[in-house]
Amino acid sequence: MTREVLNVRCLLCPLPVIRTQDKVKQLQPGDQLEVICTDPGVMQDIPAWCRINGHKVLETNSADHEYVVVLEVGGLDKGLTSHG
Amino acid sequence: MNHPRKAIALISGGLDSMLAAKTVMEQGVHVEGINFFTGFCVEGHTHAIREKDKSKAKRNNALWVAEQLGIKLHIVDVIEEYKKVLINPKHGYGANMNPCLDCKIFMVNKAKQWISENDFDFIITGEVIGQRPMSQRKWTMPIIAEQSGADDRLLRPLCAKNLAPTLPEREGWVDREKLHSITGRSRKPQMAMAKQFGLNDYAQPAGGCCFLTDKFYSAKLVDLWKARQSKDYELDDVMLLKVGRHIRPKPHFKLIIAREEGEGRFMQGYKRDYINMVCTSHTGPFVLLDGTPSAEDLYLAASITARYGQGRHAEQVDMMITEKDGSERTIQVKPLAGEKLPEEWVI
């Protein structure tokens, strides 16, 4: 298990989500990613993105106009699915 | 045994694409969503940086729609590729700088590439004939299908019955009879359908989903291109067009003046890329200077900046100027007098 940090300060959503999505593709299930942002929208968007793609939010916090989301990469195909 | 068919739905975050995806999901097709970020999407949280908009929901509607539908959403950065669409649209612009028809062709083409790479069968859009003056007309529907390369793998569930049957319909992947025949600008059929699906909350963006449909934003973009004598742009340029008050006193430079603390905080992220200034003797806005102002121009910029601060009626204010290399100096200026700035300066 590795823990990496993604700095997406000064980017506005959805770019922090896109950068998170791209970074997660390079990680393995169980790895952790700490995303550091300045757009408060990430507090809603990254957890939403995690829920629909099967990743787990471990922690969110904010201080001094910075917002941090820590997530754990889920297994493949753990996200929502519309199979009828 | 038939394998389950898979479709990718273009999800904008609005109601139509949500209903289109839902209509196909109801038929047992596996649906995932795709959303393209051009840099001009209103879905971005630009409004969240303004203090006055803090009460507005900060959710990204495309993500929210995907979650409501219970589908995955793939958000794709197309900022670089989108430049050629905006700079030279084959089908021209709409009322403002919106190249809607070219944009739709581009996005469907990107979706077509995506389904080829990911072994999906067809594409869903929320288009409705007659809904939008440029891109959603009866005559534009075949153009989009043909020029995107999607051809008959492009299904528009909300108006499919008004169009020729597509591959998913002919092959029986979806039942054409369960698709719809909506036309025109009325939202009533969509609202009724939403109610039927039990969807009570959905976004209704009044100005569409793109900043390029906004006349004030478009004016700033045209001004930028004119000043640089080039239609090229970077993401930072288009982001900064969304914030601040833009004033161009001379062709070779403009001021971007923060209208409030939230904007000022956001603009401070660009301190290393632009000369910037702030009043140190009185409370005042943070300002970025775009272009190549001379030393004399800096005095003019400082006097303009001063009129937006608490020192606007002072005889003289101190203005700290920071160069891109971080070096600082303070100059004294008299705030620009007069009731109004020359109209032609305000972009």
Interface residues (C-beta under 8 A of the other chain):
Chain A: R9 C10 L12 C13 P14 L15 V17 I18 Q21 T38 D39 P40 G41 M43 Q44 D45 A48 W49 R51 I52 N53 H65 G79 L80 T81 S82 H83 G84
Chain B: P4 M25 E26 Q27 G28 V29 H30 V31 E32 N35 F37 C41 E43 G44 H45 T46 A48 I49 K58 R59 N60 A62 L63 W64 A66 E67 L69 G70 I71 K72 L73 H74 I75 V76 D77 M239 R265 F266 G269 Y270
